[in-house]
Amino acid sequence: MKTGLLLTASFLPCMLHTAAANAVASAVAPALKTPEIAKVLSDPSAIKPEDMVLLQQKAELGDALHQLALGYCYETGLAMNQNFSLAAKWYRKAAEQGLAEAQLMLGCLYNDGRVTEPKEGETLKWFRLAAEQGNAEAQFYLALCCLYGVSDRAKQAEAAVWMHKAATHGNAEAQYLMASMYAEGAGVAQDPVAALKWYRLAAKQGNLEARDAIRSLKYAKNTPLPPPIKENAQTPAPPVTPTVPGAEEQAEL
């Protein structure tokens, strides 16, 4: 099993970039519920000029889902020239209306350095706003941001809270990192039993690193093994506050 995984400077930025790149499908899903947006986003070959005109008009009238979809079109170059500044403009309009998916996408643009005039703290600001609304992807990215290059225990504790929330939502990468946090004592008290439970949940979803970690823990001395995770088993309860993340989980064990 890797050691010092959570505080390795070269690991987390790479994971955050990959995670942000995978945010699109979950972020645009609400917009696809609108028929005309679904037509534009799901079947690019069938897009007609009037489709984009309608999308633009509804976005300009203030509809947050159309603003999200228009921002996505600008970001990806779908049916128009790629323009990250305009993508940020429309994401921001939807984000300021409280649309969590737009907040997530705007945070990703800032994180990737695609906004022409970056402002300090914008990535964390938008990830946090989306995370506070329960967006699991944003919770995961916010946790990664708190972990990256941070030695402050308070920041690690906050990262543990958000990572736990994302892991409880079923994010396999979050489950793997939550397990690693317990294994290394980063942001939570070191607890090999809790680590193994989260590794098993991640491994069940096909996470290969979690499987390797389980093998390592099984051969570690004096490591008590909890029973295997059963189908439809409830995940451990999340921490109550950032000051003592993992308290409820440890109580269960």
Secondary structure, DSSP 8 states (H G I E B T S, - for coil): --SSGGG-TTTHHHHHHHHHHT-HHHHHTTGGGSHHHHHHHH-GGG--HHHHHHHHHHHHTT-HHHHHHHHHHHHHTSSS---HHHHHHHHHHHHTTT-HHHHHHHHHHHHTT-SSS--TTHHHHHHHHHHHTT-HHHHHHHHHHHHTT---HHHHHHHHHHHHHHHHTT-HHHHHHHHHHHHHTSSS---HHHHHHHHHHHHHTT-HHHHHHHHHHHTSTT--------TT-------SSTTSTTHHHHHH-
